[in-house]
Amino acid sequence: MNVNKAVSSTHHSKLRVSVAGLTAIFSVVSTFYALGLYVPAIAVELVGRAVLPANTFAPGPTSGQLISATNEVSVPFVEKLPVQGFSAVLPGPKPGTFLVLSDNGYGAKANSPDYPLRFYAVEPDFASGRVFPVNVKSGGRLSQFSRQSFISLSDRRNKTDFPIVAEQNIYPGSISPSQPQGIPVAATIKSRRLLTGADFDLEAFRRVSDGTYWFGDEFGPYLLHTSANGQLLEPPIPLPNFLKLGDRPFIQSPDNPAFANLPTDQERVTAANLPRSGGFEGMALNTSGTKLYALLEKPVVSDPQRDRLLINEFDLATKRYSGKVFGYRLEDPSHAIGDFTAINDSEFIVIERDNRQGDPNNPNFSDPAQFKRLYKVDLRQQDEAGFVKKDLLVDLLNISDPQGLGGNGTVNGRFTFPFVTIEDVLPIDANTLLVINDNNYPFSAGRTPGKPDDSEFILIKLDQPLNLAASRS
């Protein structure tokens, strides 16, 4: 509002803007900022959307034997794996293609021993709105997901320093009244020493200049290093407790193998200093290709700052943590992060989200999503408490869709991305971001109540360009 113009259009004697009045206004706005209730307008636009149907499968051993049917999906999946749960994305073998990482399978260590860990190569066709499998080496389009479209992770060199599923005869936790002898481990998992969702929960990955991959895991949390074809190259690397939060030398979740012999789950939770599903959810590679920045999903249990997530710097030349730790401040302690991606050597993008799902415009959702956002952070700028500078980039629940690309996700020209977990962001160019949801197949139903979520690939045009450097990841 132009105050001078407003004054000139009214009687000066009837309109007075006092210093006290302006002070009161600024006080209210400052309070809104402090409480996280003020969200500046951001003019971002949906410029592409492609969908991979929820019920998409690839060849593999029978899986889903330790989960229950839900959202009209029957289990188990006989001799196949759902292509789902994308928790990280990288550029693919040729322009327009991408590598997408499936996480541990079905969301927990106990229910995913029959899910081999792997990543897929895909091509979202934004003209047709479809997502196609491609050859993981060449990028050539395939008619269906096949063994050419993915790379499986394995421990053929015996690098893990704890027992893995492939070394066992029956799946852990598979003995039940209906299966008194347990469920035998699939022959392919045993013979190829495939890593599974009961061994690691992979939520992030980066490709480095020598063609090898680094993965961020939640169970340890660990960093994993594999060859280009997915073979583990060295033992999992644990996270030291650099800030001395509590008395444990390492940051460890209840699913860490160190606690595997404790008799009850409650004892494992008590022994750990990180909540379950609180490990490495995001892991960025700086654009110089020299450092990894591993970001925890939840605060350390003994950290008095309950809105703080730790970012730990890892030096690729020495394959050691540098000891540098940065703080990321959550907008609310109940939130979690979904991904951590480099813009340049010092600026990064973070996905921050609440634990709700469903379009706020859809009355069929009783507890819809309220907070799904992308932030830009700068590691060069920290406050006195060590928190990095943070600026809002995108509100994923309020995206302009003037072209009508959003299908059933758009209401009155506004597109929402209301999924409980959104775990993939990648800059395509300085003005465009690719964002993908983790559909938690078959459990999440954030788009249509009672229906398993598809995997949606969206392109978002930003209102201001990023200072984007060429990335090696």
Secondary structure as a PSIPRED ss2 file (coil, helix, strand):
# PSIPRED VFORMAT (PSIPRED V4.0)

   1 M C   1.000  0.000  0.000
   2 N C   1.000  0.000  0.000
   3 V H   0.000  1.000  0.000
   4 N H   0.000  1.000  0.000
   5 K H   0.000  1.000  0.000
   6 A H   0.000  1.000  0.000
   7 V H   0.000  1.000  0.000
   8 S H   0.000  1.000  0.000
   9 S C   1.000  0.000  0.000
  10 T C   1.000  0.000  0.000
  11 H C   1.000  0.000  0.000
  12 H H   0.000  1.000  0.000
  13 S H   0.000  1.000  0.000
  14 K H   0.000  1.000  0.000
  15 L C   1.000  0.000  0.000
  16 R C   1.000  0.000  0.000
  17 V C   1.000  0.000  0.000
  18 S C   1.000  0.000  0.000
  19 V H   0.000  1.000  0.000
  20 A H   0.000  1.000  0.000
  21 G H   0.000  1.000  0.000
  22 L H   0.000  1.000  0.000
  23 T H   0.000  1.000  0.000
  24 A H   0.000  1.000  0.000
  25 I H   0.000  1.000  0.000
  26 F H   0.000  1.000  0.000
  27 S H   0.000  1.000  0.000
  28 V H   0.000  1.000  0.000
  29 V H   0.000  1.000  0.000
  30 S H   0.000  1.000  0.000
  31 T H   0.000  1.000  0.000
  32 F H   0.000  1.000  0.000
  33 Y H   0.000  1.000  0.000
  34 A H   0.000  1.000  0.000
  35 L H   0.000  1.000  0.000
  36 G C   1.000  0.000  0.000
  37 L C   1.000  0.000  0.000
  38 Y C   1.000  0.000  0.000
  39 V C   1.000  0.000  0.000
  40 P C   1.000  0.000  0.000
  41 A C   1.000  0.000  0.000
  42 I C   1.000  0.000  0.000
  43 A C   1.000  0.000  0.000
  44 V C   1.000  0.000  0.000
  45 E E   0.000  0.000  1.000
  46 L E   0.000  0.000  1.000
  47 V E   0.000  0.000  1.000
  48 G E   0.000  0.000  1.000
  49 R E   0.000  0.000  1.000
  50 A E   0.000  0.000  1.000
  51 V E   0.000  0.000  1.000
  52 L E   0.000  0.000  1.000
  53 P C   1.000  0.000  0.000
  54 A C   1.000  0.000  0.000
  55 N C   1.000  0.000  0.000
  56 T C   1.000  0.000  0.000
  57 F E   0.000  0.000  1.000
  58 A E   0.000  0.000  1.000
  59 P E   0.000  0.000  1.000
  60 G C   1.000  0.000  0.000
  61 P C   1.000  0.000  0.000
  62 T C   1.000  0.000  0.000
  63 S E   0.000  0.000  1.000
  64 G C   1.000  0.000  0.000
  65 Q C   1.000  0.000  0.000
  66 L C   1.000  0.000  0.000
  67 I C   1.000  0.000  0.000
  68 S C   1.000  0.000  0.000
  69 A C   1.000  0.000  0.000
  70 T E   0.000  0.000  1.000
  71 N C   1.000  0.000  0.000
  72 E C   1.000  0.000  0.000
  73 V E   0.000  0.000  1.000
  74 S C   1.000  0.000  0.000
  75 V C   1.000  0.000  0.000
  76 P C   1.000  0.000  0.000
  77 F E   0.000  0.000  1.000
  78 V C   1.000  0.000  0.000
  79 E C   1.000  0.000  0.000
  80 K E   0.000  0.000  1.000
  81 L E   0.000  0.000  1.000
  82 P E   0.000  0.000  1.000
  83 V C   1.000  0.000  0.000
  84 Q C   1.000  0.000  0.000
  85 G C   1.000  0.000  0.000
  86 F E   0.000  0.000  1.000
  87 S E   0.000  0.000  1.000
  88 A E   0.000  0.000  1.000
  89 V E   0.000  0.000  1.000
  90 L E   0.000  0.000  1.000
  91 P E   0.000  0.000  1.000
  92 G C   1.000  0.000  0.000
  93 P C   1.000  0.000  0.000
  94 K C   1.000  0.000  0.000
  95 P C   1.000  0.000  0.000
  96 G C   1.000  0.000  0.000
  97 T C   1.000  0.000  0.000
  98 F E   0.000  0.000  1.000
  99 L E   0.000  0.000  1.000
 100 V E   0.000  0.000  1.000
 101 L E   0.000  0.000  1.000
 102 S E   0.000  0.000  1.000
 103 D C   1.000  0.000  0.000
 104 N C   1.000  0.000  0.000
 105 G C   1.000  0.000  0.000
 106 Y C   1.000  0.000  0.000
 107 G C   1.000  0.000  0.000
 108 A C   1.000  0.000  0.000
 109 K C   1.000  0.000  0.000
 110 A C   1.000  0.000  0.000
 111 N C   1.000  0.000  0.000
 112 S C   1.000  0.000  0.000
 113 P C   1.000  0.000  0.000
 114 D C   1.000  0.000  0.000
 115 Y C   1.000  0.000  0.000
 116 P E   0.000  0.000  1.000
 117 L C   1.000  0.000  0.000
 118 R E   0.000  0.000  1.000
 119 F E   0.000  0.000  1.000
 120 Y E   0.000  0.000  1.000
 121 A E   0.000  0.000  1.000
 122 V E   0.000  0.000  1.000
 123 E E   0.000  0.000  1.000
 124 P E   0.000  0.000  1.000
 125 D E   0.000  0.000  1.000
 126 F C   1.000  0.000  0.000
 127 A C   1.000  0.000  0.000
 128 S C   1.000  0.000  0.000
 129 G C   1.000  0.000  0.000
 130 R E   0.000  0.000  1.000
 131 V E   0.000  0.000  1.000
 132 F E   0.000  0.000  1.000
 133 P E   0.000  0.000  1.000
 134 V E   0.000  0.000  1.000
 135 N C   1.000  0.000  0.000
 136 V C   1.000  0.000  0.000
 137 K C   1.000  0.000  0.000
 138 S C   1.000  0.000  0.000
 139 G C   1.000  0.000  0.000
 140 G C   1.000  0.000  0.000
 141 R E   0.000  0.000  1.000
 142 L C   1.000  0.000  0.000
 143 S C   1.000  0.000  0.000
 144 Q C   1.000  0.000  0.000
 145 F C   1.000  0.000  0.000
 146 S C   1.000  0.000  0.000
 147 R H   0.000  1.000  0.000
 148 Q H   0.000  1.000  0.000
 149 S H   0.000  1.000  0.000
 150 F E   0.000  0.000  1.000
 151 I E   0.000  0.000  1.000
 152 S E   0.000  0.000  1.000
 153 L C   1.000  0.000  0.000
 154 S E   0.000  0.000  1.000
 155 D C   1.000  0.000  0.000
 156 R C   1.000  0.000  0.000
 157 R C   1.000  0.000  0.000
 158 N C   1.000  0.000  0.000
 159 K C   1.000  0.000  0.000
 160 T C   1.000  0.000  0.000
 161 D C   1.000  0.000  0.000
 162 F C   1.000  0.000  0.000
 163 P C   1.000  0.000  0.000
 164 I C   1.000  0.000  0.000
 165 V H   0.000  1.000  0.000
 166 A H   0.000  1.000  0.000
 167 E H   0.000  1.000  0.000
 168 Q C   1.000  0.000  0.000
 169 N C   1.000  0.000  0.000
 170 I E   0.000  0.000  1.000
 171 Y C   1.000  0.000  0.000
 172 P C   1.000  0.000  0.000
 173 G C   1.000  0.000  0.000
 174 S C   1.000  0.000  0.000
 175 I C   1.000  0.000  0.000
 176 S C   1.000  0.000  0.000
 177 P C   1.000  0.000  0.000
 178 S C   1.000  0.000  0.000
 179 Q C   1.000  0.000  0.000
 180 P C   1.000  0.000  0.000
 181 Q C   1.000  0.000  0.000
 182 G C   1.000  0.000  0.000
 183 I C   1.000  0.000  0.000
 184 P E   0.000  0.000  1.000
 185 V C   1.000  0.000  0.000
 186 A C   1.000  0.000  0.000
 187 A H   0.000  1.000  0.000
 188 T H   0.000  1.000  0.000
 189 I H   0.000  1.000  0.000
 190 K H   0.000  1.000  0.000
 191 S H   0.000  1.000  0.000
 192 R H   0.000  1.000  0.000
 193 R C   1.000  0.000  0.000
 194 L E   0.000  0.000  1.000
 195 L C   1.000  0.000  0.000
 196 T E   0.000  0.000  1.000
 197 G C   1.000  0.000  0.000
 198 A C   1.000  0.000  0.000
 199 D C   1.000  0.000  0.000
 200 F C   1.000  0.000  0.000
 201 D C   1.000  0.000  0.000
 202 L E   0.000  0.000  1.000
 203 E E   0.000  0.000  1.000
 204 A E   0.000  0.000  1.000
 205 F E   0.000  0.000  1.000
 206 R E   0.000  0.000  1.000
 207 R E   0.000  0.000  1.000
 208 V C   1.000  0.000  0.000
 209 S C   1.000  0.000  0.000
 210 D C   1.000  0.000  0.000
 211 G C   1.000  0.000  0.000
 212 T C   1.000  0.000  0.000
 213 Y E   0.000  0.000  1.000
 214 W E   0.000  0.000  1.000
 215 F E   0.000  0.000  1.000
 216 G E   0.000  0.000  1.000
 217 D E   0.000  0.000  1.000
 218 E C   1.000  0.000  0.000
 219 F C   1.000  0.000  0.000
 220 G C   1.000  0.000  0.000
 221 P C   1.000  0.000  0.000
 222 Y E   0.000  0.000  1.000
 223 L E   0.000  0.000  1.000
 224 L E   0.000  0.000  1.000
 225 H E   0.000  0.000  1.000
 226 T E   0.000  0.000  1.000
 227 S C   1.000  0.000  0.000
 228 A C   1.000  0.000  0.000
 229 N C   1.000  0.000  0.000
 230 G C   1.000  0.000  0.000
 231 Q E   0.000  0.000  1.000
 232 L E   0.000  0.000  1.000
 233 L C   1.000  0.000  0.000
 234 E C   1.000  0.000  0.000
 235 P C   1.000  0.000  0.000
 236 P C   1.000  0.000  0.000
 237 I E   0.000  0.000  1.000
 238 P E   0.000  0.000  1.000
 239 L E   0.000  0.000  1.000
 240 P E   0.000  0.000  1.000
 241 N C   1.000  0.000  0.000
 242 F C   1.000  0.000  0.000
 243 L C   1.000  0.000  0.000
 244 K C   1.000  0.000  0.000
 245 L C   1.000  0.000  0.000
 246 G C   1.000  0.000  0.000
 247 D C   1.000  0.000  0.000
 248 R C   1.000  0.000  0.000
 249 P C   1.000  0.000  0.000
 250 F E   0.000  0.000  1.000
 251 I E   0.000  0.000  1.000
 252 Q C   1.000  0.000  0.000
 253 S C   1.000  0.000  0.000
 254 P C   1.000  0.000  0.000
 255 D C   1.000  0.000  0.000
 256 N C   1.000  0.000  0.000
 257 P H   0.000  1.000  0.000
 258 A H   0.000  1.000  0.000
 259 F H   0.000  1.000  0.000
 260 A C   1.000  0.000  0.000
 261 N C   1.000  0.000  0.000
 262 L C   1.000  0.000  0.000
 263 P C   1.000  0.000  0.000
 264 T C   1.000  0.000  0.000
 265 D H   0.000  1.000  0.000
 266 Q H   0.000  1.000  0.000
 267 E H   0.000  1.000  0.000
 268 R H   0.000  1.000  0.000
 269 V H   0.000  1.000  0.000
 270 T H   0.000  1.000  0.000
 271 A H   0.000  1.000  0.000
 272 A C   1.000  0.000  0.000
 273 N C   1.000  0.000  0.000
 274 L C   1.000  0.000  0.000
 275 P C   1.000  0.000  0.000
 276 R C   1.000  0.000  0.000
 277 S C   1.000  0.000  0.000
 278 G C   1.000  0.000  0.000
 279 G C   1.000  0.000  0.000
 280 F E   0.000  0.000  1.000
 281 E E   0.000  0.000  1.000
 282 G E   0.000  0.000  1.000
 283 M E   0.000  0.000  1.000
 284 A E   0.000  0.000  1.000
 285 L E   0.000  0.000  1.000
 286 N C   1.000  0.000  0.000
 287 T C   1.000  0.000  0.000
 288 S C   1.000  0.000  0.000
 289 G C   1.000  0.000  0.000
 290 T C   1.000  0.000  0.000
 291 K E   0.000  0.000  1.000
 292 L E   0.000  0.000  1.000
 293 Y E   0.000  0.000  1.000
 294 A E   0.000  0.000  1.000
 295 L E   0.000  0.000  1.000
 296 L E   0.000  0.000  1.000
 297 E C   1.000  0.000  0.000
 298 K C   1.000  0.000  0.000
 299 P C   1.000  0.000  0.000
 300 V C   1.000  0.000  0.000
 301 V C   1.000  0.000  0.000
 302 S C   1.000  0.000  0.000
 303 D C   1.000  0.000  0.000
 304 P C   1.000  0.000  0.000
 305 Q C   1.000  0.000  0.000
 306 R C   1.000  0.000  0.000
 307 D C   1.000  0.000  0.000
 308 R E   0.000  0.000  1.000
 309 L E   0.000  0.000  1.000
 310 L E   0.000  0.000  1.000
 311 I E   0.000  0.000  1.000
 312 N E   0.000  0.000  1.000
 313 E E   0.000  0.000  1.000
 314 F E   0.000  0.000  1.000
 315 D E   0.000  0.000  1.000
 316 L C   1.000  0.000  0.000
 317 A C   1.000  0.000  0.000
 318 T C   1.000  0.000  0.000
 319 K C   1.000  0.000  0.000
 320 R E   0.000  0.000  1.000
 321 Y E   0.000  0.000  1.000
 322 S E   0.000  0.000  1.000
 323 G E   0.000  0.000  1.000
 324 K E   0.000  0.000  1.000
 325 V E   0.000  0.000  1.000
 326 F E   0.000  0.000  1.000
 327 G E   0.000  0.000  1.000
 328 Y E   0.000  0.000  1.000
 329 R E   0.000  0.000  1.000
 330 L C   1.000  0.000  0.000
 331 E C   1.000  0.000  0.000
 332 D C   1.000  0.000  0.000
 333 P C   1.000  0.000  0.000
 334 S C   1.000  0.000  0.000
 335 H C   1.000  0.000  0.000
 336 A E   0.000  0.000  1.000
 337 I E   0.000  0.000  1.000
 338 G E   0.000  0.000  1.000
 339 D E   0.000  0.000  1.000
 340 F E   0.000  0.000  1.000
 341 T E   0.000  0.000  1.000
 342 A E   0.000  0.000  1.000
 343 I C   1.000  0.000  0.000
 344 N C   1.000  0.000  0.000
 345 D C   1.000  0.000  0.000
 346 S C   1.000  0.000  0.000
 347 E E   0.000  0.000  1.000
 348 F E   0.000  0.000  1.000
 349 I E   0.000  0.000  1.000
 350 V E   0.000  0.000  1.000
 351 I E   0.000  0.000  1.000
 352 E E   0.000  0.000  1.000
 353 R E   0.000  0.000  1.000
 354 D C   1.000  0.000  0.000
 355 N C   1.000  0.000  0.000
 356 R C   1.000  0.000  0.000
 357 Q C   1.000  0.000  0.000
 358 G C   1.000  0.000  0.000
 359 D C   1.000  0.000  0.000
 360 P C   1.000  0.000  0.000
 361 N C   1.000  0.000  0.000
 362 N C   1.000  0.000  0.000
 363 P C   1.000  0.000  0.000
 364 N C   1.000  0.000  0.000
 365 F C   1.000  0.000  0.000
 366 S C   1.000  0.000  0.000
 367 D C   1.000  0.000  0.000
 368 P C   1.000  0.000  0.000
 369 A C   1.000  0.000  0.000
 370 Q C   1.000  0.000  0.000
 371 F C   1.000  0.000  0.000
 372 K E   0.000  0.000  1.000
 373 R E   0.000  0.000  1.000
 374 L E   0.000  0.000  1.000
 375 Y E   0.000  0.000  1.000
 376 K E   0.000  0.000  1.000
 377 V E   0.000  0.000  1.000
 378 D E   0.000  0.000  1.000
 379 L E   0.000  0.000  1.000
 380 R E   0.000  0.000  1.000
 381 Q E   0.000  0.000  1.000
 382 Q E   0.000  0.000  1.000
 383 D C   1.000  0.000  0.000
 384 E C   1.000  0.000  0.000
 385 A C   1.000  0.000  0.000
 386 G C   1.000  0.000  0.000
 387 F E   0.000  0.000  1.000
 388 V E   0.000  0.000  1.000
 389 K E   0.000  0.000  1.000
 390 K E   0.000  0.000  1.000
 391 D E   0.000  0.000  1.000
 392 L E   0.000  0.000  1.000
 393 L E   0.000  0.000  1.000
 394 V E   0.000  0.000  1.000
 395 D E   0.000  0.000  1.000
 396 L C   1.000  0.000  0.000
 397 L C   1.000  0.000  0.000
 398 N C   1.000  0.000  0.000
 399 I E   0.000  0.000  1.000
 400 S E   0.000  0.000  1.000
 401 D C   1.000  0.000  0.000
 402 P C   1.000  0.000  0.000
 403 Q C   1.000  0.000  0.000
 404 G C   1.000  0.000  0.000
 405 L C   1.000  0.000  0.000
 406 G C   1.000  0.000  0.000
 407 G H   0.000  1.000  0.000
 408 N H   0.000  1.000  0.000
 409 G H   0.000  1.000  0.000
 410 T E   0.000  0.000  1.000
 411 V E   0.000  0.000  1.000
 412 N C   1.000  0.000  0.000
 413 G C   1.000  0.000  0.000
 414 R E   0.000  0.000  1.000
 415 F E   0.000  0.000  1.000
 416 T C   1.000  0.000  0.000
 417 F C   1.000  0.000  0.000
 418 P C   1.000  0.000  0.000
 419 F C   1.000  0.000  0.000
 420 V C   1.000  0.000  0.000
 421 T C   1.000  0.000  0.000
 422 I E   0.000  0.000  1.000
 423 E E   0.000  0.000  1.000
 424 D E   0.000  0.000  1.000
 425 V E   0.000  0.000  1.000
 426 L E   0.000  0.000  1.000
 427 P E   0.000  0.000  1.000
 428 I E   0.000  0.000  1.000
 429 D E   0.000  0.000  1.000
 430 A C   1.000  0.000  0.000
 431 N C   1.000  0.000  0.000
 432 T E   0.000  0.000  1.000
 433 L E   0.000  0.000  1.000
 434 L E   0.000  0.000  1.000
 435 V E   0.000  0.000  1.000
 436 I E   0.000  0.000  1.000
 437 N E   0.000  0.000  1.000
 438 D C   1.000  0.000  0.000
 439 N C   1.000  0.000  0.000
 440 N C   1.000  0.000  0.000
 441 Y C   1.000  0.000  0.000
 442 P C   1.000  0.000  0.000
 443 F C   1.000  0.000  0.000
 444 S C   1.000  0.000  0.000
 445 A C   1.000  0.000  0.000
 446 G C   1.000  0.000  0.000
 447 R C   1.000  0.000  0.000
 448 T C   1.000  0.000  0.000
 449 P C   1.000  0.000  0.000
 450 G C   1.000  0.000  0.000
 451 K C   1.000  0.000  0.000
 452 P C   1.000  0.000  0.000
 453 D C   1.000  0.000  0.000
 454 D C   1.000  0.000  0.000
 455 S E   0.000  0.000  1.000
 456 E E   0.000  0.000  1.000
 457 F E   0.000  0.000  1.000
 458 I E   0.000  0.000  1.000
 459 L E   0.000  0.000  1.000
 460 I E   0.000  0.000  1.000
 461 K E   0.000  0.000  1.000
 462 L C   1.000  0.000  0.000
 463 D C   1.000  0.000  0.000
 464 Q C   1.000  0.000  0.000
 465 P C   1.000  0.000  0.000
 466 L C   1.000  0.000  0.000
 467 N C   1.000  0.000  0.000
 468 L C   1.000  0.000  0.000
 469 A C   1.000  0.000  0.000
 470 A C   1.000  0.000  0.000
 471 S C   1.000  0.000  0.000
 472 R C   1.000  0.000  0.000
 473 S C   1.000  0.000  0.000
